[in-house]
Amino acid sequence: MATSPSLTQVAPSAPRSSKLLIGLLIAVGLCALGGGGYALSRSNLFAREAAAPVPQKPIFVTLEPLTVNVQSEGRGRFLHIGMALKVRDELAKTQIVESMPELRSRLLLLLSNRQPESLLSTQDKARLAEEIRAELNKPLGPNLPAQDISSVSFNTFVVQ
């Protein structure tokens, strides 16, 4: 009978240590999961959200050079100009290529109305580029959209 009390004393202590062990394992597991989640959030896997968008390759439509008589008193003077039009997408490029005869006509009318002295400085050329962009962006018909030209760059510019 002396053995009975010792068995009853050992039995209650065993469940306490197993509960403590289970609790300790759960706490360690949660800490490991939390540390792993933190490390993963700082890694490059989540850096895709913060990455800047890749810039698109610019699309240019190069026009054949134009030679235009400019307004001048006395002797005849001319402007020889070559340019490239920067467009936003392939649809705008296709629209410009298909409408090239009318766009060249608009350019000839715009450029032939110039005084040679108004085409010499850098500011004059920048102003002319903006005027060309505005003129060529006008719709080609009443129900047609604008050409969507974002800028005009000169690659040949001679006034004689």
C-alpha positions in Angstrom: 0.0 0.0 0.0 2.9 2.2 0.4 3.4 2.1 -3.3 0.0 3.6 -4.0 0.7 7.1 -2.7 3.9 7.4 -4.7 2.1 6.5 -7.9 -0.5 9.2 -7.3 2.2 11.8 -6.7 4.1 11.0 -9.9 1.0 10.9 -12.2 0.0 14.6 -11.7 3.5 16.0 -12.4 3.8 14.2 -15.8 0.9 16.1 -17.5 2.3 19.4 -16.3 5.7 18.9 -18.0 4.1 17.7 -21.2 1.8 20.7 -21.3 4.8 23.0 -20.7 6.7 21.2 -23.4 3.9 21.6 -25.9 3.5 25.2 -25.1 7.2 25.8 -25.5 7.2 24.1 -28.9 4.2 26.2 -30.1 5.9 29.4 -28.9 9.2 28.4 -30.7 7.3 27.5 -33.8 5.4 30.8 -33.9 8.6 32.7 -33.4 10.2 30.8 -36.2 7.2 31.5 -38.5 7.3 35.2 -37.6 11.0 35.5 -38.2 10.7 33.7 -41.5 7.9 35.9 -42.6 9.9 39.0 -41.7 12.9 37.8 -43.6 10.7 36.9 -46.6 9.1 40.4 -46.6 12.5 42.0 -46.7 13.8 39.8 -49.5 13.5 40.5 -53.3 10.4 38.4 -53.7 8.2 41.3 -52.5 10.3 43.9 -54.2 8.3 43.6 -57.4 5.7 46.0 -56.0 8.3 48.7 -55.4 10.1 48.3 -58.7 9.7 51.1 -61.1 7.9 50.4 -64.4 10.2 49.7 -67.3 10.2 52.6 -69.7 8.9 51.9 -73.2 11.1 52.2 -76.2 10.4 55.4 -78.0 8.7 55.2 -81.4 9.9 57.6 -84.1 8.6 58.3 -87.6 11.3 59.8 -89.8 10.1 62.2 -92.5 11.9 62.7 -95.7 13.7 66.1 -95.8 11.7 69.0 -97.2 13.0 72.0 -99.1 10.8 75.0 -98.9 11.1 78.6 -100.3 10.8 81.0 -97.4 9.6 84.6 -97.6 12.5 86.9 -98.3 12.9 90.4 -99.8 15.2 90.5 -102.7 16.9 87.2 -103.4 15.4 83.8 -103.1 16.0 81.9 -99.9 15.1 78.4 -98.9 14.8 76.1 -95.8 16.0 72.5 -96.0 14.6 70.6 -93.1 14.5 67.0 -92.0 12.7 65.8 -88.9 11.5 62.9 -86.9 8.2 62.7 -85.1 8.0 60.9 -81.7 4.7 59.1 -81.2 3.2 57.3 -78.3 2.3 54.0 -79.8 2.3 51.9 -83.0 -1.2 52.9 -83.9 -0.2 56.5 -84.0 2.8 55.6 -86.2 0.6 53.7 -88.6 -1.9 56.6 -88.8 0.9 59.1 -89.6 2.5 56.9 -92.3 -0.9 56.4 -93.9 -1.6 60.2 -93.9 1.9 61.3 -95.0 0.9 63.2 -98.1 -1.5 65.4 -96.2 0.9 65.9 -93.3 3.7 66.9 -95.7 1.4 69.4 -97.4 0.6 70.9 -94.0 4.3 71.2 -93.3 5.0 72.9 -96.6 2.3 75.5 -96.0 3.5 76.1 -92.4 7.2 76.4 -93.3 6.8 78.5 -96.5 5.2 81.2 -94.4 8.4 82.0 -92.5 10.9 84.8 -92.5 14.5 83.4 -92.7 15.5 85.6 -89.7 12.8 83.9 -87.5 14.6 80.5 -87.9 18.1 81.3 -86.7 18.2 81.0 -82.9 17.7 77.9 -80.7 14.5 79.4 -79.2 13.1 80.0 -82.7 13.8 76.4 -83.7 12.2 75.1 -80.4 9.1 77.3 -81.1 9.0 76.0 -84.7 9.1 72.4 -83.4 6.2 73.0 -81.1 4.2 74.7 -83.9 4.9 71.8 -86.2 3.7 69.3 -83.5 0.5 71.3 -82.9 -0.2 71.6 -86.7 0.4 67.9 -87.4 -1.6 66.8 -84.4 -4.8 68.4 -85.7 -7.3 65.8 -86.9 -7.2 65.0 -90.6 -11.0 64.9 -90.9 -14.1 65.8 -88.9 -14.6 62.4 -87.3 -11.0 61.3 -87.1 -8.8 61.4 -84.0 -5.6 63.5 -83.6 -2.3 62.0 -84.6 -0.9 61.8 -81.0 2.6 63.2 -81.8 4.5 63.9 -78.5 7.5 65.8 -79.9 9.3 66.9 -83.1 13.1 66.5 -83.5 15.1 68.1 -86.2 17.9 66.1 -87.9 18.6 68.5 -90.7 18.1 72.3 -90.6 19.6 74.6 -93.2 18.5 78.1 -94.0 20.1 79.7 -97.1 
